[in-house]
Amino acid sequence: MEKPLCIVLSGSGISAESGIPTYRGAEGLWEGYPLEEIATPTAWERNPEKVLRFYNERRQKLRQVNPNTGHRALVDLEKTHQVEIITQNIDDLHERAGSTSIIHLHGELRKAQSSANPDWKTPLGDRDIHLGDLCPKGSQLRPAVVWFGEIVQGVAKAEALVNQADVLIVVGTSLQVYPAAGLAYVAPDHARKFVVDPNLDPQNLPPEFLVYQEPASTGLPKIVKTLQN
């Protein structure tokens, strides 16, 4: 018997429980850096060394954290469902937990790409990127992440998956960053829909969403138990 298709839209809230700070902190700053200084094409053109240093630091911090109960619950869900994760996160905590199918809408921290050809990417692991690190055709390497103002690749593929969902789980996202936020509203009418986030007001969501106003680490195991019973 074919497993039901469960689409998971994950955001920074699930990773925050593992110790990764979110972008949307006080006054729009992330660890003291205005986003326009480290996460835009203009910032890269103006000060690539600063941008590289910021992402190198993030990569180093990623080594120090681990997947949490929320990540692991989604792995357990694969026993009974076909689970496709569409994440806004650039960390690899879903992979390290054991999830087998992940689309990274906003790129991957542990990869580099050519600054001239965004289709050329290479795994970094824990290594840093430095000025002078070049792709085979001689262009400077940059983080393989989608900066503000750049096109989000993979949205069409993600939307096609959500359109087929039997179950939709939205976890750890403010539903404010588009185009990713729009994916939450294209699932079929028959799909069971869940939202897990301690900060979302249920009154701001369509009534078909069952809202768990709690962290991913406690809300996701509850949803998985419900779906598997």
Secondary structure, 3 states (H helix, E strand, C coil): CCCCEEEEEECHHHHHCCCCCCCCCHHHEECCEEHHHHCCHHHHHHCHHHHHHHHHHHHHHHCCCCCCHHHHHHHHHCCCCEEEEEECCCCCHHHHHCCCCEEECCEEEEEEEECCCCCCEEECCCCCCCCCCECCCCCEEEEEECCCCCCCCCHHHHHHHHCCCCEEEEECCCCCCCCHHHHHHCCCCCCEEEEECCCCCHHHCCCCEEEECCCHHHHHHHHHHHHHC
